[in-house]
Amino acid sequence: MKKKTVVALLTAFATAIAAANASAALVITEVMSSSSGTPDWFELTNTGLAAANITGNRVDDNSFAFANSVAMLGVASLIPGESAVFIESTPANAAADVLAFRSFWTGSATGLTGVQIGTYSGSGVSLSGTSGDGLIVYDSVGITLAGPVLFPSSAGADAGQSFDAFNPAFHRSVVGLGGAFASFGGTTHDVGSPGNLVPEPTSAALASLILASLVGFRIRFRK
C-alpha cells in the first residue's frame, strides 16, 4: 500500500474519531450539599467539542428517576470546556440567591466572572450531606446526559467541602487542588471550585492532536 494511501486512511480514521467525539459531552464535575452559606449546588461541564444546548434539561438525586426530576433553569447552553453551576432555589428567589452565591464565594455579587449560574427546585431533589447522595441529568424526554454519580457523606469534619471530579473520581475539595479555593463568606469558609474546572484531556482532544500530526506529516511527505 502506498504511503499516500496509508496517510489518507489514518487521516480519515482520526477525523472519524474526532467527529464521533465532537458532540457535546456533559459531565457532573462537582457537587455540594448545603452549608451555612450556600444551598445545595452542583456543577455541569461540557467536555465535548461542540456547544451543548441544555434548555429543558432536568436533574434528579439518588432515586435516578426521570419521573422525579425537576427542571434546570437559567442556563441555555454550554460552549466546549465550559462549566456552569446550578443551585437549589425557587424561581421567586433565584436572582437574589445567585447574587448571594457569587458573593459568598468571592466577596462580590459580580464574582465568579464568566460563570453561568442556574437554578433548580422541587421537593423531590435534595442533596443529603448526612448520608451522601447522587445526581443524574436528563434531557427533556428522559435520555440520560450526565451521571449517574454518587458521593459520600460530607458531615462532621468534612462539612463545608464540595466533592469534585478533578482526580477524576469524586473526592473532597482541597484548597489549591483542581482550582479549589476557600470561600470569602462563612464562619469556617467552604472549600470548592464552582465553575473553575481543570479538565483532563478527552479522547476528542487526543484525536484532534493525532489529526494535526497526520496533516503535518502529509505536508512534509509531499515536499
N, C-alpha and C positions, 0 to 999 in steps of 0.2 A: 504494500500500500504506500502511495506517495506521501511525502511529508506534508504537502499541502492538504491532502485529504484527511490525514490524521489531525492536523491542526484544526481543520474545519469541523470535524466531528467533535473534538474536545471543546471547541468554542460553542458549538450547538448544545453540547451536554451542559456546560457551565451556564449557558443562557437559560436552559430549561430549568436548572436548579434555582437560579435567581428568580425566574418567573413564578415558580411554584411557591417561593417564599415572599414574593412581592406583595401579596395581600396583607391586609392588616392582621396583626397577631397580638391579641390582648392578653395581658398577664396581670394578675393581682400581685403587686410587689411590696405592699406594706399594709399592715392593719394595726389598729389600736382601740382597745376598749376605753370607754370614757374615763377621764381622770378628773382631778379637781379643777382643771382649767379648760377642758375640751369635751365635746360629746364624742360618741363613737365615730371613728373615721377609717377609711381605707384609701389606698392609692391604686389607680389603674394605669398601666403603661402600655403603649403601643410599641411593641418590639419588631413590627414588620417594616416593610419598605414602602408601604402605601398608607395614605391617610385612612383613619378609621372613623366612619360615621357611627356614633353611638347614640343618636337620637332614638328614644324608645327602649333603650336597654333597661334591664331590671336586675335587681340583686336580691339574693336570699341568704340567710345564715345557714347553720348546720343541718337544717332539715333538707337542704338541697332539693327543693321542690319549686317548680315554676309557679304552681298554684299559690304558693305562699310568698312569692316575690313581690317587691314593691318597685315603683318607678325611680329611675335615676334622672335627676333634673339638673338643668343649669349648664350642662356641657354638651355641645352638639357634635364635636369631632376632636380627634387627636391626630396630630401630624406624626410621622415616623420618629420614634425616640422620645415622644412627649409623655409625661406623666401628669395625671390630674388627680385631685383629691376629692373625695365625696364624704361629707359629714352628715350625721343624723340631725335633721332639722325639719320642722314643718314649713310648708310654703309661706305661711304668715310671718315666720321668724327667720327665714332663710337669709335675707340681706344682712340683718344685724348679726346673725350667727357667723356668717362668712367673714365679716369685718372683725368680729371678736376672735375668730380662729387665727386670722393673719396677725392680729395684734398680740395674741398670746405667744405665738412662736417667735415674733420678731420685734415686738415693741411698737409696731406701727400698723395702722389699719390698711396701709398700702404695701405691707411687707409681703414676702414670698412673690416678688415681682415676676410676672410671666406665668405663674402657676394658676391654672384654671381650678376653681373650687366649685363643685356641685353639691347637691343635697339628695337625701332620700329620707323617707319617713314611713312609719307603719308599725303597728303593734307586733307584727309577726317577725320583724327583723331587729334584733338587738344583740350586740356583741358582748358576751359574758367574759369579764376579766377574772371571775372567781373560778370557773371550771374550764375555761378555754372555749373555743367556738370554731366556726368555719364560715366560709364565704364562697359564693358562686355567682357568676354574672351570665345572664341570658340576653338574647336579642328579644325583640318584641313578640316573637311567636314561640319562644321556648327553646331555641337552639343554644346550647352552652357555648359561650365565647371565652370565658376565663374561669379557671378553677375546675373542680372544687379544691379549696385549700383548707387545711386545719391548722390551728395554732393553739399552743398550750395556755395554761393559766398565767395571768400577769398580776396575781395577788401578792400581798406581803412585800418582800424585799424587791420584787420585780415590778411593782406598781409604778406607773409613770414612764414605762419604756415601751415603745412600739415594737412590733415584730416585723422585720424586713427580710427581703429575699436577696440580699447582697451576696450571699455565700455560694449558690443561690438558695439553699434551704433556709426556711424561716428561722431567725434567731433574734434574740433581744438586741435592740439597737444600742450601740456603744458610741460615745462621742468620738468623732474623728474617723470612724469606720463607715465606708459607704456613703459619706456625705452627712452622717448623723450629727446633730448638734443639740445643745441644751436650750430649752425654751426660755424666752425672756420672762414670761409670767409663771406663776405658780410658786407655792412655798418652797418646794424641793426641786422644781423645774423638771418638766418632762424631757425625755430624750427621743428623738426621731429624726426623720429626714423627709418630711412631707413635700412631695413634688421634686425632690432632689435625688433622683435615681442615678446610680453609676452602673449602667448595664454591662453585662457580659457580652462578648462577641456572639452574634447569632449566626446560624448556618447561612442565612441570606447574605450577611456581610462577608462571610468567608467565600461564598460563591462569587460575589462581586470581585473579591480580590483575585480569585482564580481566573475569572473572565478578563480582568485587567491585565494579568500576567500573560495570558494566552494571546491577547491582542498585541501586547508589546512584543512577544516572541514572534508573532506572524509578521509584524512590521520589520523586525530585524532580519527575519528569514528572507523577505523579499529583496532586501538591499544587496 
